[in-house]
Amino acid sequence: MGAVLDFSSRRRACYRHPLTREIEILRFVAEGYADGEIADRLGTRESIVTAAVDRVVAKLGARTRPHAVTLAFRRGLVS
């Protein structure tokens, strides 16, 4: 039987820290903007914003969007 490669720990390590764009989007979330409003401001689609918010929630280990904003404030990612 061949060796099984486990990339899960590598993947987790790569995605632990939010990207600059994800933090930018999270700042808009913290200010109370809806996904559609954020998309309009950034010149992108609402689905892109929604996916970015979902990723940053996961990366921060948050349970909800408001929890992600709280964690981002605590970690100094947003002010």
Sequence and secondary structure as in RCSB ss.txt:
>XXXX:A:sequence
MGAVLDFSSRRRACYRHPLTREIEILRFVAEGYADGEIADRLGTRESIVTAAVDRVVAKLGARTRPHAVTLAFRR
GLVS
>XXXX:A:secstr
       HHHHHHHTSS  HHHHHHHHHHHTT  HHHHHHHHTS HHHHHHHHHHHHHHHT SSHHHHHHHHHHT
TS  
